Amino acid sequence: MKKIIVGNWKMNPASKKEAEKLFKEVKKNIVGSKANIIVCAPFVYLETLKKIGMGRIGLGSQNVSHLESGAVTGGVSASMLASLGVKYCIVGHSECRALSDTDQQINLKIKNLLKNKITPILCVGERERDEAHTYLQFVANQIKYAFLDIPKSAIKNIIIAYEPVWAIGASATRTATSEEALEMNIFIKKVVSDITDEKIVKEIPILYGGSADESDAGNFMTLGGAFGLLLGRASLDAKKFGKILKIASDIK
Ligand code: 13P
């Protein structure tokens, strides 16, 4: 099966002009890769990317309101995203959880996205690791709350991204090892299997994210068990992004 590589541009680039330039470069650098590619751009650039032409890249958003419509100043609803042609949406990123997202809101976001036929990319991950392994229960709870009252048949339409918070961004304390990623990958499968069943677990892609780049991308997708990657900084460099896509498409 084709690996999934997601670029999360976060609050970048600084202008529409630069976003156009970056996206055109990304398009040039995906040639030759068979991986599934998704670019999650800031709301204000979604239509710009669409106009340039998505080709075989899936259009993704980085967030969505947990409310469906109405008096929500600054809010962007799932139906608005669907009307722009958005196919994927990141939910529960640790940067959004740190600002305001609650487990209940994340659950509502997923429900609204599914209703609008947008695939949620649910981010989970612990803030720190401890000897007692309480971080496993922390991640299990994030998944259980996110999936609350979502029918099994719909859960298979969700992508999960394991992003240990301590490994994300320029201030990361260190990068995760493929063993650490694999441990959590197996654990997440068990949690999802307890909620749903064995068959559904096989259909849910579990990605890894957190300082991944061309030097360790291959390891995360082989030794680390990840079905793909959620990339931050590496997605802002079209050449690096292209290299990672190539690595992903060469994995058997
Ligand atoms: P970095 O790859 O920049 O660490 O960001 C990871 C991330 O948060 C992707 O969602």
Residues whose N, C-alpha, C, O or C-beta is under 5 A from the ligand:
A	BS01	13P	N8 A167 I168 G169 G209 G210 S211 A212 L230 L231 G232 R233 A234
